[in-house]
């Protein structure tokens, strides 16, 4: 029985993944790693920093300092948010109302640091919409490991199999699936792949469209 819905943040409820996509490429190029391209930027979505650092060293060389580049990426993202703001993904208010109507719990499980997450959610006026806010920075391993979703389920007081995870990136999908949640993908920068398909309970176009898979779970 479905008891809770757990949302990723960037690219799922906030339209910010495109900022990271552009900033990663600019930051790597500024540090002379000009062979870093769009697919490399996509691969870093929600990726645990230690795993990402190892991946970058293996692909681009031991001399590449992932953490230094990541700090520059953070600066670029903050600069763009200051200029352009943070947009919400379509359908968020409708699905939040629907979740409340069905008396389900809700949470955020994000790769973004907790203080930044809370700051952004409050600025958008949606902090109070969620029962728990969980950052992967507070668990041992970030996505694609299951830790952040397991901890979110624990904080909500629910079993993973009774929780739905809503994600936009492969690393997030793998994390939630490994934790035992039912995963719904809302494609943002990339769509469904053969590798993702076995992990998915469903795929929808917008947050508002989550009503159908939620109803399906409630009626099961």
C-alpha positions as CSV (number, residue, x, y, z in Angstrom):
1,X,0.0,0.0,0.0
2,X,1.4,3.4,-0.9
3,X,2.1,5.6,2.1
4,X,4.5,8.3,0.9
5,X,5.9,10.0,-2.2
6,X,9.5,11.1,-2.2
7,X,10.7,13.7,-4.7
8,X,14.1,14.5,-6.1
9,X,14.6,18.2,-6.3
10,X,16.8,19.5,-9.2
11,X,15.2,18.6,-12.5
12,X,12.2,17.0,-10.8
13,X,10.4,19.8,-8.9
14,X,12.7,22.7,-9.7
15,X,13.8,23.6,-13.3
16,X,17.4,23.8,-12.3
17,X,19.1,20.8,-13.8
18,X,19.8,22.7,-17.0
19,X,21.8,25.2,-14.9
20,X,24.1,22.4,-13.7
21,X,24.3,20.9,-17.2
22,X,25.7,24.2,-18.6
23,X,27.8,25.0,-15.6
24,X,29.6,21.7,-15.5
25,X,30.7,22.2,-19.1
26,X,31.9,25.8,-18.6
27,X,33.7,24.9,-15.4
28,X,35.6,22.0,-16.9
29,X,36.5,24.0,-20.0
30,X,37.8,26.9,-17.8
31,X,40.1,24.4,-16.1
32,X,41.4,23.2,-19.5
33,X,39.4,20.0,-19.8
34,X,38.0,20.9,-23.2
35,X,37.1,17.3,-24.1
36,X,34.5,17.3,-21.3
37,X,31.2,17.4,-23.2
38,X,27.4,17.2,-22.9
39,X,27.3,13.5,-22.1
40,X,29.8,13.9,-19.4
41,X,27.7,16.7,-17.8
42,X,24.6,14.5,-18.0
43,X,26.5,11.6,-16.3
44,X,27.2,13.8,-13.2
45,X,23.5,14.4,-12.4
46,X,22.9,13.5,-8.7
47,X,26.2,11.5,-8.7
48,X,27.9,11.0,-5.3
49,X,31.0,13.3,-5.2
50,X,33.5,10.5,-4.4
51,X,32.3,8.3,-7.2
52,X,32.2,11.3,-9.6
53,X,35.8,12.3,-8.6
54,X,37.0,8.8,-9.4
55,X,35.1,8.7,-12.6
56,X,36.6,12.0,-13.8
57,X,40.1,11.0,-12.8
58,X,39.8,7.7,-14.8
59,X,38.4,9.4,-17.8
60,X,40.4,12.7,-18.0
61,X,43.5,12.0,-15.9
62,X,44.8,12.1,-12.4
63,X,45.7,15.8,-12.8
64,X,42.1,16.8,-13.0
65,X,40.8,18.2,-9.7
66,X,37.1,17.3,-9.6
67,X,36.5,19.1,-6.3
68,X,38.1,22.4,-7.5
69,X,36.0,22.3,-10.7
70,X,32.9,21.4,-8.7
71,X,33.4,24.5,-6.6
72,X,33.6,26.6,-9.8
73,X,30.4,24.9,-11.0
74,X,28.7,25.8,-7.8
75,X,29.6,29.5,-8.3
76,X,28.3,29.4,-11.8
77,X,25.0,27.9,-10.8
78,X,24.5,30.4,-8.0
79,X,25.3,33.3,-10.4
80,X,22.7,32.0,-12.9
81,X,20.1,31.5,-10.2
82,X,20.7,35.1,-9.0
83,X,20.2,36.3,-12.6
84,X,17.3,34.1,-13.7
85,X,15.8,32.7,-10.6
86,X,14.4,29.2,-10.0
87,X,11.4,27.9,-11.9
88,X,9.1,25.2,-10.6
89,X,8.2,22.3,-12.8
90,X,4.7,22.3,-14.1
91,X,2.1,20.5,-12.0
92,X,3.8,20.7,-8.6
93,X,0.9,22.5,-6.8
94,X,-1.7,20.1,-8.2
95,X,0.2,17.0,-7.2
96,X,1.0,18.3,-3.7
97,X,-2.8,19.0,-3.3
98,X,-3.6,15.5,-4.5
99,X,-1.1,13.9,-2.2
100,X,-2.6,15.8,0.8
101,X,-6.1,14.8,-0.4
102,X,-5.0,11.2,-0.3
103,X,-3.4,11.6,3.1
104,X,0.0,10.5,1.9
105,X,3.3,11.7,3.3
106,X,5.9,13.5,1.2
107,X,9.6,14.2,1.2
108,X,12.5,15.5,-0.7
109,X,15.6,13.3,-1.3
110,X,18.2,15.3,-3.1
111,X,21.9,15.3,-3.9
112,X,22.0,19.0,-3.1
113,X,23.3,20.1,0.3
114,X,20.7,20.4,3.0
115,X,21.2,24.1,3.8
116,X,21.0,25.0,0.1
117,X,17.9,22.8,-0.4
118,X,16.1,24.4,2.5
119,X,17.0,27.9,1.3
120,X,15.7,27.2,-2.2
121,X,12.5,25.5,-1.0
122,X,11.8,28.4,1.4
123,X,12.5,31.0,-1.3
124,X,10.0,29.2,-3.5
125,X,7.4,29.0,-0.8
126,X,7.2,25.2,-0.8
127,X,9.3,24.2,2.2
128,X,6.2,23.5,4.3
129,X,4.8,21.2,1.5
130,X,7.0,18.3,2.6
131,X,7.1,16.2,5.7
132,X,10.9,15.5,5.5
133,X,13.8,17.1,3.6
134,X,16.7,14.7,3.1
135,X,20.1,15.5,1.5
136,X,22.5,12.8,0.3
137,X,25.2,14.8,2.0
138,X,23.9,13.5,5.4
139,X,24.2,9.8,4.5
140,X,27.3,7.7,3.8
141,X,26.8,7.4,0.1
142,X,24.9,9.5,-2.4
143,X,23.1,8.5,-5.5
144,X,23.2,6.0,-7.3
145,X,23.6,4.1,-3.9
146,X,20.3,3.6,-2.1
147,X,21.3,5.3,1.2
148,X,19.4,8.6,0.7
149,X,16.2,6.9,-0.1
150,X,16.5,4.3,2.7
151,X,17.1,7.2,5.1
152,X,14.1,9.2,3.7
153,X,11.9,6.1,4.2
154,X,13.2,5.7,7.7
155,X,12.5,9.4,8.5
156,X,9.0,9.1,7.1
157,X,8.5,5.9,9.2
158,X,7.5,3.9,6.1
159,X,8.9,0.8,4.4
160,X,10.6,1.4,1.0
161,X,8.0,-0.8,-0.8
162,X,5.3,1.5,0.5
163,X,7.0,4.6,-1.0
164,X,7.0,6.1,-4.5
165,X,10.2,7.9,-5.7
166,X,9.9,10.5,-8.4
167,X,13.1,11.1,-10.3
168,X,14.5,12.7,-13.5
169,X,18.0,11.2,-13.7
170,X,19.5,7.7,-14.1
171,X,21.5,8.0,-10.9
172,X,18.4,8.9,-9.0
173,X,16.4,6.1,-10.5
174,X,19.0,3.5,-9.6
175,X,19.2,4.8,-6.1
176,X,15.5,4.6,-5.4
177,X,15.1,1.3,-7.2
178,X,18.0,-0.2,-5.2
179,X,16.3,1.0,-2.0
180,X,13.1,-0.8,-2.9
181,X,10.9,2.1,-3.8
182,X,8.5,2.2,-6.7
183,X,10.1,4.6,-9.1
184,X,8.4,7.0,-11.5
185,X,10.5,8.9,-14.0
186,X,9.7,12.4,-15.3
187,X,12.2,12.9,-18.1
188,X,14.0,16.2,-18.0
189,X,17.3,16.4,-19.9
190,X,17.2,12.7,-21.0
191,X,14.5,10.1,-21.4
192,X,14.0,6.4,-20.8
193,X,16.8,4.0,-21.7
194,X,16.9,0.2,-21.9
195,X,19.0,0.3,-18.7
196,X,16.4,2.3,-16.8
197,X,13.3,0.4,-18.0
198,X,13.6,-2.5,-15.5
199,X,13.8,-0.1,-12.6
200,X,10.7,1.9,-13.4
201,X,7.2,1.6,-12.1
202,X,6.1,4.3,-14.6
203,X,7.0,7.2,-16.8
204,X,5.0,10.5,-16.9
205,X,5.3,13.8,-18.6
206,X,4.7,16.2,-15.8
207,X,4.2,16.2,-12.0
208,X,0.5,16.6,-12.4
209,X,0.5,13.3,-14.3
210,X,1.7,11.5,-11.2
211,X,-2.0,11.1,-10.2
212,X,-2.3,8.0,-12.4
213,X,0.6,6.0,-10.9
214,X,-0.4,7.1,-7.4
215,X,-4.0,6.0,-8.0
216,X,-2.7,2.7,-9.4
217,X,-0.7,2.1,-6.3
218,X,-3.5,3.0,-3.9
219,X,-5.9,0.7,-5.7
220,X,-3.5,-2.3,-5.8
